[in-house]
């Protein structure tokens, strides 16, 4: 059974950090491009960051460049999103996508 499960969301103050994790099981994970998306209330889901199957190539939305880092550990079937210098506008549900498989999302709220 294919499973993609995100974790690590929560409430953080502006300027703070969070690390999201996305664990995969039930399929050959290592060859898939992995991506993080986010969806804020009333807005469409938007791409945040992407990483190649080997981890050698990454891409970021302009709004998070220099603050977020995507990485992966293929031995652990896990993708990460390190988020630093968080802003209130980063508040959203964050989703992981591995190949064609989506997780259920994890809420990130940035507020004082």
N, C-alpha and C positions, 0 to 999 in steps of 0.2 A: 504494500500500500504506500503510495506516494504521500509524503508529508513535508511541508515547509512551514516552519514555526519561528516566528519572530519573538524576541524578548529584549528587555532592557529599557523600555520606555518608562516615562514617569513625569513628575513635576520637577522643574529646575528653574532657578532664578536666571534672569538675563546675565549673560557673561559666563554662565556655567557650562558644564560638559556632560555628555551622556555617551555611552557606547551601546549601540544596538547590535544584536546578534541574530543570525538567521541560520537555523539548523535544518539540514535536509536529510531525508531518508527515503528508501524505497526506489531509488533510481540512480543511474550512473552520473553523479553530480559533477565530477571534476571537469568534464568537457564543456559544460554549459557556461554561457555568458550569464553573469549575475548582475542584478540591478536593484537599486533602492528607488522607490517612488514615494511621494507623499501626497496627501489630499487634505486640504484645509476645509473647514466648514463653508459650504456654498461655492466651492471651487472644484475644478476638474483635477483628476489625478495627474501629477506632474513628475517627470523624471528628475531624480536628484543626482544619481551617480551610477556608473557602470564599470564593471571590471571584466576583463577577458578570462577565458578558462584557465590560463596559466597564471593569471595575476599580473602579467607584465604590462598590460595596457589599461589605463583608467581614464574616465572622462567625467566631468562634473558640470552641473548647471552653473551658470554665472553667479547665481545668488548664493552659492555655497562654496565657491572656489576659495581656497586658502583657509577655510574653517572646518570643512568636513574631509574625512579620509576614508575611502573604501578599501577593504583588504579581504583576503580570503585565506583559509587554511584548508587545503584540499584533503589533508590527512584526517581532519576532523569534520569534513563535510559542512563547513561553516563559513559564512560570509559576515563581515563586520562593517559597521558604519560608525566611525569615531566622529563625534560632533562637538566642536569646541566653539567658544565665543557665541553661544546661542543667543538668539534674538526672539522677541515675541512673535515675529512673523514666521519663525520656524515651527510654530505650533501647528500640528497636523497629526493625522494618522499616517504612520510610516509602514510601507509595504515592501516586502522582499519578493523579487521575481527571479526564478532560476529556470532558464529555458522558457518553457510555456507554463510553468507552475507558479502559482501565487500563494503567498501566505495570507493569514487572516488580518494581519496588521497589528501594530502596537502604537498606543497613544503617546505622543510627546507634547507636553504643555510647558511653555516658557512664560513664566509670570512671576512678578514680585508679590 
